[in-house]
Amino acid sequence: MDSLIAIVAAILYALSIGMIVPGLAHQTGIRTKTVFISALLALFFHAWILHDLIHTEGVTGQNLSILNVASVISFIISLVMSIAMLKTRLWFLLPVVYSFSALNILASAFLPGTMVMHFENNPGLLIHISLALFSYATLTIGALYALQLAWLDYKLKTKKAMAINPNLPPLMKIERQLFRIILIGTGLLTLTLVSGFIFLEDMFAQGKAHKAILSMVAWVVYSVLLWGHYQKGWRGRKVTWYAMAGACLLTLAYFGSRFVSEIILS
């Protein structure tokens, strides 16, 4: 049953992509409501299978394997971007976002792993992990925005007239949204680190210290980026590099060791 639900969700994500890409390629109109309905159905099935995979039948606790966590993050990103679709032209980013969601949901369904946690006995851990997931998802969206900003800037500088494409957003609007997203994500990352110090007794224990250290380094990177933009007027390529560096550091912090232990060594 789970496999069938995963396939249905992936097909619906693929349908959404199929309705977006031709409009981008041929600079024609994209039917926002049709794409939104398809994405909403995909998200419904995505949430359904996530519930089944995390709350495994016959197992007490929550299964937060690396693939399940990746699928949760891709769900959050897809949900936020789909809602934003109604007000902002995100057509360049949505095919990437939906592709990752489809791949993640299929991987979590067909390559099951197990890492059981017990949030019912430790609400502080639930708060910390929830903040971590939302901060990572938000800052990943920021990295996607930074890539879109760099791509639009390149197209304009090379005079390829992409500005006339009705499906692409204005450059300055993307930049404003980018820094708003990074500001929110950095705030969530700050709360994640603070909650870690409060609720986790073994935050710097052997085998876990790298997560805290890399997360703190990422926090410094994002803080410097925000300071540079608001105090020094940083824009363009430097902003993209900082946003991508922060996202890479968080990815290593959240998934690095677990990828090795759960995927490579399993």
N, C-alpha and C positions, 0 to 999 in steps of 0.2 A: 504493500500500500504506500509506504513512504517513497519508494522508488518512483511509483506512478505520479505521486504528487510533485516530486522534484522535477520529473520530466515535463509535466504540465506547466509548472512555474517557469522552467527554462524556455519552453516554447513561447509562452506569453512575453517573456523578456525579449526573445528573438523577434517576435512580431512587432514589438515596440521599436526595436532597432530598425527593422525593415521599413517602418513608416517614416523614420527620421532620415536615414542615410540618403535616399533619393532626393529629398528636398535640399540637403546640404550640397550634394554633387551637382544638381541642376539649378540651384538657386530658385526653387519653386516653393510655393507655400506648403507648410506642414500643418496638418490638422491636429491642433493641440488637444482638443477634447477626446479625439479617438485614441491618440497616443496615451493620454492620461488614463482612460478607462482600461486599456490593455495593461498598462503598468500597474494600475490599482489591483487588477485581478492577479497579476503576477505576485505582487506584494502580499495579497491575501493568502495565496498558496505557499509563498515563502514563509510567512509567519506560522502557518499551519504545520509545516514540516519541521520548523525550528522548535516549536513546542514539543512535538513528538520526539525529536532527536535529543533535546536537552532533558526532558522528563521521560527517561527511558522506562518502559513498562517493566515492573519487577525489580527496579533498582531504586533504592532510597537515596535521595540527593539529586544534584543537577550535574549532567554530563557536559562539562566545558572543555571538550577536546579542542585542539588547535583549529581543526576544520569547522567545528561548530562555532567557535569564537569568531573566526574569519567570516563565516556566514552571517552571524549577528551583526558584525560591523558593516558588511556589504548591504544588509537589509536596512540598517539605519541610514546609510549614505543614500541608497536608492529612494527611501521614503522621503527624506529631506529634499533631495533633488527633484523628485516627482512633484512635490507640493510647490517648490519654487518655480517649476516649469510653467505654472499658471500665470506667473507675473513677470518672469525673466526668460529671455531667450537663451536656454542652456543646451541647445541642440548639439553643439560641438562636443559637450561633455557627456551627455546622456548615453550615447552608444557605448562609451568606455565603461561607465558606471553599470549599465545593465549587463554588459558582457561579463564583468567580474562577478556580478550577483548570480548570473546563470551558471558560471563555472563553479563558484563556491557552493551553491546549493546542490549541484550534481556531485561534487567531490564529497561533501559531508554526508550525502545519502548513500553513495556507492563505495566510499572508503571510510567506513565508520571507525572511530577511535574512542577511547574512554579515558576521561579524567574527572572522576566524581568529586564534587564539592558539596558541602552541607551548609547552605546559607541560613537554613531555619535555626541553626545553632549559633550562628555568627552574623547577625545583621550588619555589624560594622564592616565585615568583609564584603557583603553585598553592596554597601554604599561605595566602598573603595573601587570595586570592580566595575560598577555601573558608571562611576565618574570616569574611570579609565577608558571604558568603551566609548563613551560619548565624546571625551576629549580627543581620542585618537580618530574617531569618525569625523569630527569637526575639522581637525587639522589636516586630515587627508583630503577633505573637500577643499580646504584652503590650498593644498598643493595642486589639485586639479585646476582650480581657478588660476593659480600662478602659471601653470603650463598654458592654459588658454590665453592668458594675458600676453605671455611671451610669443605665442603663435600669431595672435592678432597684430602685435607690434611688428613682428617680422614681415607679415604680409603687407602692412601699410608702408613700412620703410622700403620694401622692394617694389612698391607701386603696382601691386597685383590687383588693386581695386576690389578687395574683399569687403570694403565698407558698404558697398551697394547690395551685398547679399542680405535680403530681408530677414534671414534666419540667424544672423550674427548680432550680438549685442554691441553697444557702443564701448569703445576702449576705456573711457574714463569711468563708466558705470561699473565695469568689471573690476577696475582697480579699487574703487570705493568699497565694493562688496568684498573683495579679497581681504582688505585690512580689517573690515568689520568681522569677518569670519575668523581671521587669525587672532583678533583681540578676544573674541568669545572662546575660541579653542584654548588660548593661553590661560584664560581665567579658569576654565575647566581643568586644565592640566595642573594649575596651581592647587586647586581643591583636591585633585587626585593625589598629589604629593603630600599635602597636609593630612589628608585622611589616611595615607599610608603610614605616616609617622604616628598617628593617633591609634589606629586600629591594628596595625601589623607589628607583632613583637619581633619577627624575624626578617625585617625588611632588608637588613644588610647581612643576613646569614650567608654562609658559603653556598654558592650555586644560585643565589637570588640577588646578590649585591649589584650585579651588572645591570639588572632591570632598573633599580633605583638610580644608579649612577648615570646611565644613558638617558633616562627620563629627565634627570636634572640638567644634564648637558643640553638636551633638546629644549628645555625651558629657558636656558640661557640664550640659546640661538634665537628662539622666537622673541624673547624680551629685547635682545639687541636689534632684531629686525624692526620691531615696533618703535623702539627708540630712534633708530636710524630714519625711519619714515617720518615720524611726527616731529622730530627735532632737527634732522638734517635733510629732510626731503628726498630720501632714497626712493628710487623708482627703477623700473626696467629690469635689466638682467640680474642685477644684484639681489633684488627682491625675490626673483625666481629661484636663484641658487640657495638663498637662506631658507625659503619655504620648503624646498625639496630636501635640503640637508636636515631640517628638523623632522620632516616626515620619515626620512630614512632612519634617523636615530631612534625614533619611537617604534618603528617597525622592528628594528633589531632588539630593542628593549622588550617588546611585547611578545615577539614571535621567534627570536633567534634561537635560544636554547631549546624551546619547546619543539621547534621544527626539527632540530637534530635528534632530540630524544624520542619524539612521537612518530616522526616520518622516516628519517634516515636509519635510526637504530632499532626501530620496532620490527 
